């Protein structure tokens, strides 16, 4: 069997598969279905300084080869994540976990990261400057190089743990933003978050979701994600976590060839809760098919 382990920002992963934030809860929910220790790690539900109910319903719209969501960062707030959610996770997951952080100001991001910094379970911070589903924050930080860099510098000051900045594809120049984050102290780049999408109900002539627009994800966006991972990987000298429409072991290989060190799986978890487990189990077959002995050797192998 080929070697599947990779190194993400100085921390070894048994394999590169990471369930994406917002599609895997706080992990313990999926531990009722299978042993989640088979994962490389996972990115837990987006966490903010204060609790959030999220956007009004309906929040989900189905699309051809994908879906639109506008959940709006519903979460119990950082204090309850520390006191209630992470202790439950600790009972079922014995690896370092990735903390996904969102905010509505630079100070919010720094506050939440500083709160979580002392939690030993947390190996990385995935700082989300790219959420298209909330107003007054989220994506507004990720569409401007200076704003993204400002958030990066602020969280860099409050933690020595690896910081991975999650970027939005809803921009004209993804490379400029990634480079600005690298220069500001980011240890890695995570991309892509969802594309901005919309569906209209033909009977009511109104948007399907209450927020009108939301994040479009699923297999349909995979080629866009591969393109952006490739562009950023050739422009920065820090690891890339690739995501966007990944649903098979073949997709993982393609994303790694484009330049990803690790690969997040998002919407596929909502279709099949065993998706990540199944991809991990299938990776050895695909590696053998394409003559891959060590996954780390193929990272960025496409010129």
N, C-alpha and C positions, 0 to 999 in steps of 0.2 A: 504494500500500500504506500502511495506517495505521502509526503509530508504536507500537512495542511496548516501548520502553525505559521503565524505572522507576528510581527512586532509593531504595535501601534503606540507611537510616542513613548517608547521605552518600556511598555508593558506587553508581555507575551500573551497572545491569544491562541488557544488550541486550534482554532479555525477562524476564518475571516467573517463569519456570519453574525450579524447584529440586527435583531428586530428594532425597527425604527420607533422613535418616540411617538406616542399617541396611538400606536397600533398594538401595544403589548402591556398596557396598564402599568402597574408597578411590579409585574413579573409573577407574583405569587398566584395571580388568577390563572395563568397558563400552567403553573406547576401542578394544578389539579388534573391536567390533561397528559403531561409528559414531564420527564426529568429535564428541566431547563438548564441544567449544568452541562448539557451537550453543546450549548451555544458558546460562541466566542465571548460575547457579553451581550448586554442589551441596553438601549437608551430608554430610561423610564419616562413616564408621562410628563409633559412639559410643566414645569413648576415655576410659580411666580411668588413674589413677596407676600401677597395677600390671597385669600381664597377667591375663586372665581366660579360663578355659575356657568359662564360662557354665553354664547349667543342664543337668541330665541330660536325655537323650533318652528318648522322643520330645518334640520341641519345637514341632511344628506341627500344627494341626488345621484342616481345611477347614470352612467354614460357608456357608450360603446367602448369596450376595452378599458374601463376605468370608472372613476367616481369623483364627485365633487363633495367636499366637506367644509363646513363652517362651524365647527364645534366651539371655537373661540377660547381655547386654553382652559377649559374647565378643570379645576384642580383644587385641593383643599388648602393650599397655601404652604409655604416652606416649613412653618413650625409643625404642622400636623404631618407633613411628609416625614419629618425627622422623628416625631414622637409616635406615629401610628403606622405609616406605610412601610418605612424601611425596616423596622423590627420584624414585620411579617415576612418581608423578603429575605431577611437574614436566616430565617429558619429553613428556607428551601433553595437558596442560591449561595454557593461558596466561592464565587469569583468576584472580582471587582466589577462594579456596575458603572454605567455612564449616566451622569445627571444632566438632563436637558433643562436649560434655564431660559426663561423669557422675562421680558420687562417692558415697562412703559416709559422708562427714563434710564439714563446711564446709571443713576444712583440705585434704581431698582435692581438692575443686573448685579452691581457690585454687592449690594446688601444680601441678595439671595445666595450668591456664590460664597461670600464670607461665612454665612450661616452654615452652609453645607460643607465647608472646607474641612472641618474637624471630624467629619463622619468617615471612619476608616473604610467602610464599604465602597466609597466612591473613588474610582480610579481616574476618571476623566470628567471634565465639564464640557458638554456640548452646548455652546451658547447660541441660542436661536435668534438671529437678527433678521429672520426671513418669513415670519408667519403672515400670510395674506388675509387671515380671517378676523383680525382684531383692528380696532380703530385707535389711533393715537400712540401706536407703538409697533412692535413686531417688524413688519417688512420695511417700515420707514427708515429703520436704522441700517438695513441691509441693501438699500438701493443707492447709497452714497458712500464712496470710499472713506471720506473723512469721518462720517458718523459711525461707520463700522469699525474704523480704527479707534475711535474714541471709546466705544464700548470695550474693545479688546484691551486697551491700555488700562481701563478702570478695573476689569476683572483680573488682569495680570497682577495688579498691585495687591490683591487680597488672597491670592493662592499661589502655591508653587506646583500644584498639580497641573497636568497637561490641559490646555485650553484648546478646544476644537470649535472653530466658528462655523456655524451652519448658515449657508448663503442662499439667497433667493435667485431663481432663474429669471425672474421678472425684471430684468435689467438689460441695458444695451451692451455693457462691457463687464462680464463676470471676472475677467482676468485682473482688471484694475482694482476691483474690490478685494479679491483674494490677496493680491500683492500688498495692498494697504494693511490688511489684517496681519500678514506675515511680518511686515516691518514693525507693526505695533506690538509684537510679542506672541502671536498665536503659535501654538505647537502643531496645529493641523487645521485642515479645512474640510468641512462636511457639505456635500452638495450632490443632488439639488433638492431643495424643498419643492413644494407643489407649484404648479403653474396656476395662474389666475384664470378661473373658468366660470361659466354660467349656463344654466338651462332654463327654458321658459315652458310653462305648461300651456299647451295649445288650447285647452278647454277654457281655462281662466284668463289666459293671456298675461299671466303674472309670473315672476320668477318662481322656480320650484322651491328654492330655499329662502328663508326669511331674511337672510343677510344679503340677498340678491346675487352676490358673487362669493366664490369660495375657492379652496385649493383643489386643483385637478390632479389626480394621481392615478396610478395603475399602468398596465403594460403599454398603453398608448404613448406615454411620455418617455419611454426607455431610450429611444434614439437621441432625444434632446439631452438626456442625462449623460449618456456616453460621450456625446460631443463636448459638453461642458467640463466633464471630468478630464477628458483628454486635453482640453485647452489649459485648464488650471494646472494640471500635473506638469505640463511643459513650461510653466511660468514660475512656479514656486519650488522651494527646496524643503518643504515640509510634507508630511503624509496627507493623503486624501482619503476620506471616507466617502465612497460613492453610493448613491441611491437614486431611485426614481424608476419605478416600473419593474423592478427586479422580481422575478417569480420562478426562475429555474436555476439549476446549477450551471447551465450554459451561460445564462445571463451574468452570473457571478464571475466566470472566467473572462467574459468579454469586458466587464467593468474593470477587472484587474489589469487586463491587457492595456486598457485605456489609461491606467495610472493609479487606480485605487488600491490602497493597502488593505482596507477592510470594506465590507459591503453591507449596507443596511437594506432590510426587507420591510416594506411598509404595508401597502394596501393588500398584498397577498395574504397577510395574517388575518385580515377581516373576511376574506373569502374562504380560507382554509386555515384554521387555528394551528394546524400541524405543519404549515408551510416551511418554516425555518428548519424544523427537525428533518423534514423530508429532503430539503435542499442539502443539508449537511450529509445525510445518508447517501445521497446521490453523487456527491462531489468525487469520491474515489473512482467511480465508474467513468465520469466525464474526464477526469485527469488522465486515466489510463487510455481512454479513447484518443486523446490529443497528445499523448506522450509527455505529460507533465509529471515530473518526479517531485518537485518542490514548488508549492504555490508562490512562495516568496520570490522565486526566480522570474515569474512572469509579470510582476508589478511594473507597469509602464513599458512593457516589451514592444509595444507598437510604436514605430517611429513616426 
